[in-house]
Amino acid sequence: MSETAKKDGWRRYFTVRRALANTALVVYCLVLFLIFDFAWSSLTMGEEKERSARIANPAYDHGFAPNFDGHDVWGEVRYRLITNSLGFKDSSARNVPMKASTRRILVIGDSFAEGIGMTYEDSFAGLLDQAGQQRRDKIEFLNAGVASYSPSIYYKKIKYLLDSGLQFGEVVLFSDPSDVTDEANSYFCIDDDPKYRQYCTNAEGSRQAVAADPKKPNFLIDRFVITNRIRIAIKRWTQSLSGNRKIALSTDYARIGWTNPRAEPGNSYRPLGIDGGIARSVQNMRALSDLLAERKIPLTIVVYPWAQQIAQGDRNSRQVSLWREFCEGRCKAFIDLFPVFFAQADADKNWYERLYIVGDDHFSAAGNRLVFEEVAKRLFSKP
């Protein structure tokens, strides 16, 4: 064998050996990472091992368990969830006195107001509370919002809280475009009106199963939190590059079709239909505004767009006109966030990826901050 052949043979040997060594090192590091991820994820599970954060309530259908400190899952994301003594999402499992020592504002709405999928600190309700506590004349914000709420529950829950002795000086209600859909097809068992209660098919006071049932265990989400976050980050990055979700927004009318005359209503609005859902929404909101007026508690209504509405150019939305008209003579203020969100979309072609969770309909951290900044301008003036 020639000297050159021998050198080539040794070179190939060391090249293969180096490749095997590098591969073994990568596998070793990956195994160590997975072991660490599994141990850390298991140790930080918190109370969700023993109880669910989301519970039924006979008065207002469903809500959060009080003093919960653990994690919840939205879609594929596991995130920290803490509630206070009232069962409101909060920064700590603190005891909230029934009597307010400073100006206190109650926030209510559905999953957008809850800040589903993110910590309290990143939600607009949490940002409002942080800013309120930094003022010389402190303002306390209590977030009574929970996923799948609508006018029937807004009224019932606020009445329950007032009857329980909770004091607050103002209510800020974030009206979601899906509220009319929910009023058309859900929550009949808690409605006092016989014409709506006749549609109750569940046991008295039972909750909507999808909204309140405990989450199903998912080994990857529960036991490999860091790995799962990396996977989701890669997934959202590829979704952003493909643009498929953003394109689909233009024809996605699910749960908000009532705001767009081009949409086919389908079965989503049974049994009441769109007009019936609107009528029931207004009826329960009137009951709420009357209740608050009796207690001399001002009401502010805030409306905001889903990403679908921006993509569909729904600038003069039926959602806005409905609640603007309702607020005449009934509300302290009406805050329309459609213009500011459309202005952001007009100025930035990547508005969806920035303001909403890619692959989802809810606000991102940046979207929550935009809501906070706009609402704070109105709320932080003197009452």
N, C-alpha and C positions, 0 to 999 in steps of 0.2 A: 504494500500500500504506500502510495506516495505521501510525502510530507504534507502536501496541500489537502489531500483527502482526509488525513488524520486531523488536521486543524478544523476542516469543515465538520467532521464527526463530533469533535469536542464542542464546537460552537453550537451545533444542533442540540447536543446533550444539555449544555448549560442553559440554552434558550428554553427548552421544554421544562427543565428543572425550575427555572425562574418563573415561568408561566404557572406551573403547578403551585409554587410557593406563594405567588401573588394571589392566585385563586383561593388557596387555603386561608390566607390572611383575610381576604374579603369575607369568606364564609364565616371565619372565626369572629370577626367584628360584627357581622350581621346577627349571628347567634347571640353574642353578648348584648347587642342592642335590643333584640327581641326579649331576652330574659329580663333586662332592665325595664323595658316597656311593660311587660306582663306584671312584674312585681309592683311597679309604681302605680299602674292602673288598678290593680287589685287592692292596694293599700288605700287608695283615695276614692273608693267607690262611695263611701258615706252612707247616708240613711236609705238610699234607694234599695239596698239589700233587704231592709226590713219592712218598708212601706212605700206606697206610691205617693208622689207629690200631688197628683191630680185625684180629686175625690168628688163624690156625689154630694149634692145638697138639696134637701127637700123643698127649700124656699125658692132658690134661684138656679136649680138644675145642677151646676157643677162649679168647682173652684179649686183652690189649692189647699192642701193641708197646712195648718199653722206650724210655725217653728220647724220647718223642714230645712235641712242642710245636707245637700247631696248633689246628685246630677240628674239631668233629664236628657232625653234623646229627641231630636227633631230631625226626621229623615235619616241621614247617616251620621249626624253630628251629635256627639256627647258634650254637654256643656254644664257648667256649674249653675245650680238653682238653689236659691235661699229664699225662704219666706219668713215673715215676722209673725207676731202673735195673732194678727188679724187674718193670716192666710194670704197676705199680699206679697208679691215679689219684692225683694229688698236686698240691701247690701249686707245685712246680718240678720240673724234670728233674734231680733230685739223685741222687747216688750213695748208696744205702742199704747200710750195712755188714751183712754176714751176722750178725755178733755184736752183740747189743744192749748198749749202755752204760747204759741206764736200763730201767725197766719198759716192756715192749713188748706191745701187744695187737693181735692180727690180727682185722680185721673182714672178714666175707665174707657174701655174699648175692647177689641178682640185680640187676636194673636199679634197684630202690629203694635198695639199698645202694650201688650205683655212683653214684647221684645223676645219672641220665641226664637230659640236657636242661639241666643247670645246671653252673656252675663248682664246683670242689672246695670252695671257701670257703663256698658256700651249702648244701652237702650236710651231712647229719648226721654223716657220717664226718669231713668236713673240720672241722666245728665241734667235734667231740670232740678231734681232733688239736690244734686251736688252743688249746682249754681245757687239754689235757694239757700242752702246752708252756709254759703260763703258770704252772703249779704249781711250788712249790719242789721237790717230789719229782716231777720230770718224768715224764710218761707219753707214749710214742710210739704213735700209732695208725697201722697200715698197712692200707690198704683194698684187699683182694684181690677185692672184688665186681665182677662184670661182668654185663651184661644176659643174660638167658636161662640163668642158672645154676640148678642144682637139686642135690639130695643126691648124685647120682652124681659131679657135678663138685666139689662141696664136698669130698668124700672124696678124690677123685683129685688135686685141686689142692693140698690141704693136705699130702697124702702126698708129692707132688712137691717142694713147698717144703721140707719137713723133710728129705727125702733129699738135697736140694741143699745142705743145711747152714744154712738160714735159722733163726735162733733167735727165738722169741717165747714169752712166758710165759703167754698166755691167748688163747683164741679166743672171739669174740662172733659168733654166727651169726644173721643175720636171715632167718628162715624165711618165705618168701612163700606166700600161698595158692595160687599157680600151680605150686608145686613138684611137687605130686602129679600134675598134668596132664602136666608135662614128663617125669616118671618113667614115666608110662604110655605115652608115645609117642615118646620121644627118647633119644639118647645111649647106644644099645645097643652101639656100636662100641668104647666105652672101658670097658665093664663086664666085670669078671673072671668073673662068674658065667655059666656056659654056657647056663643057661636063659634068660638075658636077651641074651647075646651072639648067640644064634641069630637074633635079629631084626635084626642089623646088615645093612644093605643097601648101605652105602657102602664105599669103600676103607678099609683099616685106618687108624685115626687121623684120618679126615677130619672136618671140623667141620660143624656144622649150618649150611647155606649162609646162611640168613636172618640168623643171629646174627653171622657173621663176615665176610661179603662186604663189600668196600669200598662206600661210599656212591655213588650215582649222582649225577653233576653236575646241579645245578639253577642256572640262570643268575641267577634272582632271588635265591635264598638266598645264593649264593656271591658275587655281584657287587654286590648292593644290600642290604647287611645292615641299615642303618638304616631304609631304606624298608620292608623286610620286617618289621622289628620294629614299626613303626608300624601296618602292615597287620594284624599278628597281635594287637596291643593292641586295635585297633578290632573285630576279629573276636571276640575273647574277651569284650569288653564287650557286644557285641550278643548273644552266646551267653548271657551272664549275665542280660541283660534278658529274653530269651525264656524261659529256664529249661528249654529242651527237653532239654539234656544231663542236667540234674539229674533231670528226670522219668524219662528213659530208664534211669537207674541202677537203678530199682526192678525192672526186668525184664531186666537185663543179667547173664547168668550165664556169659558167655564165660570160659573158663579157670579159673573158681572154682566151677563148678556142683556139684562134689563136696562142697562144704561146705553145700549147701542141698538138703534132701530134695525140695523142690518143683521143682527144675530137672531138665530132660531132659538126660541126659549126651551124647546125640548121638554124633558120630564123634570127638570131641576126645580120647577116652581109649583109642583103639585103638593097639596090639593088646592091651594088658594089661587094660583096663577100670579102673574106679575102685578096686575092691578090690586089683587088681594094682598099680596106681600107688601106693597107700598102702603095700602090703607092700614094694615095692621101695624106696620112700622110707625106711621104717623100717630096712630091711636096710642100706642105705648109710649112714644116720646111726649105726647101731650100729657099723659098721665104722670110722667116723670117731671115735666116742667111745672105742672100744677102742684105736685108734691113739693118741689123745691121752692116754688113761689110762696107756698103756705109757711115754709120755714125761713123765708127771706134769704135763700141761698141762691146766688146767681149761677146761671148756666152758660157755658161757652161751648160751642160745637165747632170741631175742626174736621175738615174733609181733606183727603189726600188721594193721589192717583196710584193705582196699581201700574206696574210696568206695562201691562197689556194696554191700558188706556193711553199711555204716552205713545206707544208704538202704533196705535190705531188713530191717533190724532184727535182724541176725545177732549178737546180743550174746553168746550162749552157743555160739560157733562150734565146729564140728567141728575146725577148724584149731587152736583153742586147746586143746581137750581132748586131741587127738592128741599134741601136743608137751609138754603139761604132764605127761601120763602117762609119756611117753618119758623125761622129765628126772628122774623119780624114781629116785634112786640113781646117775644118770649125769651130771648137770649140777651145776656150782657154783651156778647160778641159772637161774631161768626168769622172764623179764620179759614180762608180758602188757600190751600197750598198747591193747587193745580198750577197757577202761573209760575211759581218759583221752580217747580219741578220741570215744567216745559221749557223754561228759560235755560235750565241746566242742560236739558237734552238738545236744545237748539245750539248751544255753545260747545258741546262736546259729543262727538260721535260715539264715544265709549261710555255714554251715560248709564247704560244698563249695567255694565260690568262694575261701574264705580258706585252706583247708588242702590243696587239691588244685589241679592245673593244670586250668583250665577246658577242656573238650573232650578231656581226657586222664584217665588213672587214677593218675598219679604225684603224689607230694607236691609242693606249692609250696614256696617258700622258708620260709613260715610253718609248713607241715607238717613240713619237715625240722627246723626249730628246735624244734618240739614234741617230736619223737622224741629229739633231742639232749638236751633238758632232762630228760626222764624217764629216759633211759638213763644219763645222767651221774650222777644221784642214786645209782645202784647201783654204777657202775664206779669212781667217784672215792673210794670208801671204801678203806681199807687192804686190800691183798691178803691 
